[in-house]
């Protein structure tokens, strides 16, 4: 299995496989993550000038897991932070350490790049991902997230 950052030169086939996986997962959420929106978001994220990125775990040409992130600037930290927007693993590939490998890749990359923190959110009742994040030394921050849609 290979875990890597999706380059700007990625083929349409790869971006479509990523969009397929994310779209399948998004149908279970409340967001309107239509396939076209997801595919457009991936295309924007992997552009060279983007402050976003996509990391995938791939084996035998199949995308098993994906992480999508944005880089922002934190005033309290005095530098860049990484916001992990999405982390998905195919249902038939779960409990095999794929999410952990993606996160470790992301953590090591962020440290090399001088990122000050990695922030994310998960469902209150999502004990599986909470356990994963805690095992990698992420810690709870009490907050509420708000959204304004156009």
GIHUZI-V969304 format. One record per pair of residues at least 12 apart in sequence whose C-alpha atoms are under 6 Angstrom apart, sorted by the first residue. I is the first residue (numbers start at 1). J is the second residue. D is the distance in Angstrom with one decimal. If there is no record, write none. Layout:
i | j | d
I | J | D
I | J | D
This chain:
i | j | d
1 | 58 | 5.7
1 | 59 | 4.7
2 | 57 | 5.6
2 | 58 | 5.3
3 | 56 | 5.5
3 | 57 | 4.3
4 | 55 | 5.4
4 | 56 | 5.7
5 | 54 | 5.8
5 | 55 | 4.3
6 | 54 | 5.6
6 | 55 | 5.8
8 | 46 | 4.9
8 | 47 | 5.0
8 | 48 | 6.0
19 | 38 | 5.8
19 | 39 | 5.3
23 | 35 | 5.7
51 | 70 | 5.7
51 | 71 | 5.3
52 | 69 | 5.4
52 | 70 | 4.1
53 | 68 | 5.8
53 | 69 | 5.4
54 | 67 | 5.6
54 | 68 | 4.6
55 | 67 | 5.1
64 | 89 | 5.8
64 | 90 | 5.5
65 | 88 | 5.5
65 | 89 | 4.1
66 | 87 | 5.7
66 | 88 | 5.4
67 | 86 | 5.4
67 | 87 | 4.4
68 | 85 | 5.5
68 | 86 | 5.1
69 | 83 | 5.5
69 | 84 | 4.4
69 | 85 | 5.2
70 | 82 | 5.8
70 | 83 | 5.2
80 | 115 | 5.1
80 | 116 | 5.8
81 | 115 | 5.3
81 | 116 | 5.3
81 | 117 | 4.9
81 | 118 | 5.9
82 | 118 | 4.7
83 | 118 | 5.9
83 | 119 | 4.9
83 | 120 | 5.8
84 | 120 | 5.0
